[in-house]
Amino acid sequence: MSLKRVIICVIVMCSSFLSSCSSSDASSENVVDTPKENETPDEGEAADAPPKLWREHWFEHNQLVTRVYYDDDLALYYDNDVDRTIEWPKTILSDVWEYIKSVYGNFGEDPRLYAILHTGRYSGGHPSVYMDASHDYRNVVDCGPYSWRQALPQEGLNLIIHEVGHIVEGSTNGIKNNPAWDIWKDSKWAEIFIYDVYKGIGKDSFAQQFHDEMLNQYDDFPRPDTQWFKDWFYPVYTQYGESKVLNNFYDLLAEHFPKNNQGTAFSRRMDMGEFVHFWSGAAGEDLQPLAKEAFGWPTEWENQLTKAKETFPQIQY
């Protein structure tokens, strides 16, 4: 055989070997590929039914999860490790999302919350809002560390509602981002949100349990031993309209706080003076005395509040 033919044979054999390795690797379950969904509704399902299968493709998630339930408010997915006899998320999570929409309005054109549950995977949960391509433009909560066998706050329900709270604070009124994030971080807002949701869906015992736990919750911001729930959010909530005052805050942000040119995202974070000014507007009463009691009140914040009143004079109380 001529040298030219030998070289050609070697090239062909190497190409075939490399192609075989690539194919084998691509079929591995550990490789994140493009999402693969089964978009064909079953007979009798609506044309807009959520996909029966959904390939995760975010962070370290790459599971193919299965839809186990859907209604007008919820699309529920389990990974292969979640016990299929677990039924409670179907009703409770649907009730949660229905209640949230009754308070804060709709979140995009798709009316459903997409809840993904894992068992024995990941250390917590995360949300995504419908403006994000990362989760296929859906309102998503993706939670992992629990068995989900019991519908109890301490067995994962608090976590799920906490993540739903991030959807609310990050996309209410169709505006992305949360101007108050630097102030209440991750997330003092979620505490009063969880309490309100339990009350709103008729889980009064869960609300009382959560309330009692939060009375002993301390944080080191904005000063040591701050009790956000006990000294700020719970008094605001109980004295100024409960869920109404929570929604009022977001409505005022949507109407007055700086946004990008398209009006689809807040363009900056707020300072403490603006925070108190907007919450005072939501409550219809000057909350600076309450803020001083809860957080302290340095001269810097007083100056910020004075400027906030000048910048946003439409907010009256």
C-alpha positions as CSV (number, residue, x, y, z in Angstrom):
1,M,0.0,0.0,0.0
2,S,1.3,3.4,-0.9
3,L,2.2,5.9,1.8
4,K,-0.6,8.2,0.6
5,R,-3.2,5.5,1.1
6,V,-1.8,4.6,4.6
7,I,-2.2,8.3,5.7
8,I,-5.8,8.5,4.4
9,C,-6.7,5.3,6.3
10,V,-5.2,6.6,9.5
11,I,-7.1,9.9,9.2
12,V,-10.4,8.1,8.6
13,M,-9.9,5.8,11.6
14,C,-9.1,8.7,13.9
15,S,-12.1,10.7,12.8
16,S,-14.3,7.7,13.4
17,F,-12.9,7.2,16.9
18,L,-13.3,10.9,17.8
19,S,-16.9,10.9,16.5
20,S,-17.6,7.9,18.6
21,C,-16.2,9.4,21.8
22,S,-18.2,12.7,21.2
23,S,-21.4,10.8,20.8
24,S,-20.8,8.8,24.0
25,D,-20.1,11.9,26.0
26,A,-23.1,13.7,24.7
27,S,-25.4,10.9,25.9
28,S,-24.1,11.1,29.5
29,E,-26.7,12.1,32.0
30,N,-24.1,14.5,33.6
31,V,-23.8,16.7,30.5
32,V,-26.0,19.8,30.4
33,D,-27.5,19.9,26.9
34,T,-30.2,22.1,25.4
35,P,-33.6,21.8,27.0
36,K,-35.7,18.8,25.8
37,E,-39.4,19.2,26.4
38,N,-42.4,17.2,25.5
39,E,-44.7,20.0,24.3
40,T,-47.4,17.8,22.9
41,P,-50.5,17.9,25.2
42,D,-52.2,14.7,26.1
43,E,-55.6,14.1,24.6
44,G,-58.1,16.3,26.3
45,E,-55.5,18.8,27.6
46,A,-55.6,22.4,26.6
47,A,-53.2,23.6,23.9
48,D,-51.4,25.8,26.4
49,A,-50.8,22.9,28.9
50,P,-47.3,23.1,30.5
51,P,-44.8,20.7,29.0
52,K,-44.9,17.2,30.4
53,L,-41.1,17.0,30.5
54,W,-38.8,19.9,31.2
55,R,-35.0,19.8,31.0
56,E,-33.3,22.0,33.6
57,H,-30.5,24.0,32.2
58,W,-29.4,26.5,34.9
59,F,-26.7,26.6,37.4
60,E,-25.7,23.0,38.3
61,H,-29.2,21.7,37.5
62,N,-29.6,19.4,34.5
63,Q,-32.4,17.0,35.5
64,L,-35.2,16.1,33.2
65,V,-38.2,16.8,35.5
66,T,-41.7,15.4,35.0
67,R,-45.0,17.3,35.3
68,V,-47.1,15.6,37.9
69,Y,-49.9,18.2,38.1
70,Y,-51.2,21.4,36.6
71,D,-54.2,23.7,36.9
72,D,-54.8,27.4,36.1
73,D,-52.4,28.6,38.8
74,L,-49.7,25.9,39.1
75,A,-47.5,23.6,37.1
76,L,-45.8,21.2,39.4
77,Y,-42.7,19.1,38.5
78,Y,-40.9,16.4,40.4
79,D,-37.5,14.9,39.6
80,N,-37.1,11.1,39.6
81,D,-36.3,11.0,43.4
82,V,-39.5,12.7,44.6
83,D,-42.1,10.3,45.9
84,R,-45.0,10.4,43.5
85,T,-47.5,9.7,46.3
86,I,-46.9,13.2,47.8
87,E,-50.0,15.2,47.0
88,W,-50.1,18.3,49.2
89,P,-48.0,20.6,46.9
90,K,-50.8,20.3,44.3
91,T,-53.3,22.2,46.4
92,I,-51.2,24.3,48.7
93,L,-48.9,25.8,46.1
94,S,-51.8,26.4,43.8
95,D,-53.6,28.3,46.6
96,V,-50.4,30.2,47.3
97,W,-50.0,31.5,43.8
98,E,-53.8,32.2,43.4
99,Y,-53.6,34.3,46.6
100,I,-50.5,36.2,45.5
101,K,-52.1,37.2,42.2
102,S,-55.2,38.4,44.1
103,V,-52.9,40.8,46.1
104,Y,-50.2,41.9,43.7
105,G,-51.7,41.2,40.3
106,N,-50.5,39.0,37.4
107,F,-46.9,38.1,36.7
108,G,-46.7,38.0,32.9
109,E,-49.1,36.4,30.4
110,D,-48.6,32.8,31.7
111,P,-50.9,32.6,34.8
112,R,-49.0,29.7,36.4
113,L,-46.3,29.3,38.9
114,Y,-43.8,26.6,37.8
115,A,-42.7,24.7,40.9
116,I,-39.9,22.1,40.7
117,L,-39.2,19.9,43.6
118,H,-36.1,17.7,44.1
119,T,-35.3,15.3,46.9
120,G,-31.8,15.0,48.3
121,R,-30.3,17.5,45.9
122,Y,-29.0,21.0,46.3
123,S,-28.7,23.0,49.5
124,G,-31.8,25.2,49.2
125,G,-33.9,26.8,46.5
126,H,-33.9,29.6,44.0
127,P,-36.5,31.6,42.0
128,S,-36.7,33.0,38.5
129,V,-39.1,35.6,37.0
130,Y,-40.9,35.5,33.7
131,M,-38.6,38.2,32.2
132,D,-35.6,35.9,32.4
133,A,-34.5,33.6,29.5
134,S,-32.5,31.5,32.0
135,H,-35.7,29.6,33.1
136,D,-37.5,29.8,29.7
137,Y,-39.5,33.0,30.7
138,R,-41.5,31.3,33.4
139,N,-42.1,32.2,37.1
140,V,-40.2,29.4,38.7
141,V,-39.3,28.2,42.2
142,D,-36.8,25.3,42.2
143,C,-36.2,23.7,45.6
144,G,-34.2,20.7,46.6
145,P,-33.2,19.6,50.1
146,Y,-36.4,18.2,51.6
147,S,-38.3,14.9,51.3
148,W,-41.6,16.9,51.0
149,R,-43.5,14.1,52.8
150,Q,-45.2,16.5,55.2
151,A,-46.9,19.8,54.4
152,L,-45.2,21.6,57.3
153,P,-43.4,25.0,57.4
154,Q,-40.2,23.5,58.8
155,E,-40.3,20.6,56.2
156,G,-39.8,22.9,53.2
157,L,-43.0,24.9,52.9
158,N,-41.3,28.0,54.3
159,L,-38.5,27.7,51.8
160,I,-40.9,27.4,48.8
161,I,-42.9,30.5,49.9
162,H,-39.7,32.4,50.6
163,E,-38.6,31.8,47.0
164,V,-42.0,32.8,45.7
165,G,-41.5,36.0,47.7
166,H,-38.4,36.8,45.6
167,I,-40.6,36.6,42.4
168,V,-43.0,39.1,44.0
169,E,-40.3,41.5,45.1
170,G,-38.4,41.2,41.8
171,S,-41.2,41.5,39.2
172,T,-44.4,43.0,40.7
173,N,-46.2,45.3,38.3
174,G,-44.1,44.0,35.4
175,I,-40.9,45.8,36.6
176,K,-37.8,43.8,37.2
177,N,-35.3,44.2,40.1
178,N,-35.9,45.1,43.8
179,P,-34.7,48.6,44.8
180,A,-34.8,47.6,48.5
181,W,-32.5,44.6,48.2
182,D,-29.5,46.3,49.8
183,I,-31.6,47.3,52.8
184,W,-33.5,44.1,53.6
185,K,-31.1,41.7,51.8
186,D,-32.1,38.0,51.5
187,S,-34.7,38.6,52.8
188,K,-36.4,40.3,55.7
189,W,-39.2,41.1,53.3
190,A,-39.8,37.4,52.9
191,E,-40.6,37.0,56.6
192,I,-43.6,39.2,56.5
193,F,-44.5,37.8,53.1
194,I,-44.5,34.2,54.4
195,Y,-46.7,35.2,57.4
196,D,-49.2,37.0,55.1
197,V,-49.4,34.1,52.7
198,Y,-50.2,31.7,55.4
199,K,-53.0,33.9,56.6
200,G,-54.2,34.5,53.1
201,I,-54.5,30.8,52.3
202,G,-56.2,30.0,55.6
203,K,-53.2,28.3,57.3
204,D,-53.7,30.3,60.6
205,S,-51.8,27.8,62.7
206,F,-48.8,28.0,60.3
207,A,-49.0,31.8,60.5
208,Q,-49.0,31.7,64.3
209,Q,-46.1,29.3,64.4
210,F,-44.1,31.4,62.0
211,H,-45.0,34.6,63.9
212,D,-43.7,33.1,67.2
213,E,-40.5,32.0,65.6
214,M,-39.8,35.4,64.1
215,L,-40.2,37.1,67.5
216,N,-36.9,35.5,68.4
217,Q,-35.2,36.4,65.1
218,Y,-32.2,38.8,65.3
219,D,-30.0,40.2,62.6
220,D,-26.9,42.3,62.5
221,F,-28.1,44.8,60.0
222,P,-28.6,47.7,59.8
223,R,-27.3,47.5,63.3
224,P,-26.6,44.6,65.7
225,D,-29.6,42.8,67.3
226,T,-32.1,44.2,64.8
227,Q,-35.5,42.5,64.9
228,W,-36.9,43.2,61.4
229,F,-40.1,41.2,61.8
230,K,-41.0,42.2,65.4
231,D,-40.0,45.9,65.3
232,W,-40.7,46.9,61.7
233,F,-42.6,44.7,59.3
234,Y,-45.1,43.2,61.8
235,P,-46.2,46.6,63.2
236,V,-46.4,48.1,59.7
237,Y,-48.4,45.1,58.5
238,T,-50.9,44.9,61.4
239,Q,-51.5,48.7,61.8
240,Y,-51.7,49.8,58.1
241,G,-53.7,47.3,56.2
242,E,-51.9,43.9,56.1
243,S,-51.5,42.7,52.5
244,K,-52.8,46.1,51.2
245,V,-49.8,48.0,52.7
246,L,-47.4,45.4,51.3
247,N,-48.8,45.9,47.8
248,N,-49.0,49.7,48.2
249,F,-45.2,49.8,48.6
250,Y,-44.7,48.1,45.3
251,D,-47.3,50.3,43.6
252,L,-45.6,53.4,44.8
253,L,-42.2,52.1,43.6
254,A,-43.8,51.3,40.1
255,E,-45.2,54.8,39.9
256,H,-42.4,56.9,41.2
257,F,-39.0,55.1,41.5
258,P,-36.4,55.5,38.7
259,K,-36.6,52.9,36.0
260,N,-34.7,52.2,32.7
261,N,-35.8,53.9,29.5
262,Q,-38.2,51.1,28.7
263,G,-39.8,51.2,32.1
264,T,-39.3,47.5,32.5
265,A,-36.6,47.5,35.3
266,F,-35.7,49.7,38.3
267,S,-32.5,51.5,37.5
268,R,-30.9,51.7,41.0
269,R,-31.2,50.7,44.6
270,M,-32.8,52.9,47.2
271,D,-31.2,54.3,50.4
272,M,-32.6,54.2,53.9
273,G,-34.3,57.6,53.7
274,E,-36.1,56.6,50.5
275,F,-37.1,53.3,52.1
276,V,-38.8,54.9,55.0
277,H,-40.3,57.6,52.7
278,F,-41.9,55.0,50.4
279,W,-43.1,52.8,53.3
280,S,-44.6,55.9,54.9
281,G,-46.5,56.6,51.7
282,A,-47.7,53.0,51.6
283,A,-49.0,53.3,55.1
284,G,-50.3,56.8,54.8
285,E,-48.5,57.8,57.9
286,D,-45.0,59.0,58.9
287,L,-43.0,55.9,59.8
288,Q,-39.8,57.6,60.7
289,P,-40.5,57.3,64.5
290,L,-41.0,53.5,64.0
291,A,-37.9,53.3,61.9
292,K,-35.9,55.1,64.6
293,E,-37.1,52.6,67.2
294,A,-36.4,49.6,65.0
295,F,-33.1,50.5,63.4
296,G,-31.7,53.6,65.0
297,W,-31.6,56.9,63.1
298,P,-28.2,58.4,62.3
299,T,-27.8,61.9,60.8
300,E,-27.0,60.3,57.4
301,W,-30.5,58.7,57.2
302,E,-32.2,61.9,58.3
303,N,-30.4,63.7,55.5
304,Q,-31.5,60.9,53.1
305,L,-35.1,61.2,54.2
306,T,-35.1,65.0,53.7
307,K,-33.7,64.5,50.2
308,A,-36.3,61.7,49.5
309,K,-39.1,64.0,50.3
310,E,-37.7,66.6,47.9
311,T,-37.1,64.0,45.1
312,F,-40.5,62.3,45.5
313,P,-42.9,65.0,46.6
314,Q,-45.9,63.1,45.2
315,I,-45.7,60.6,48.0
316,Q,-47.8,62.1,50.8
317,Y,-48.6,61.0,54.3
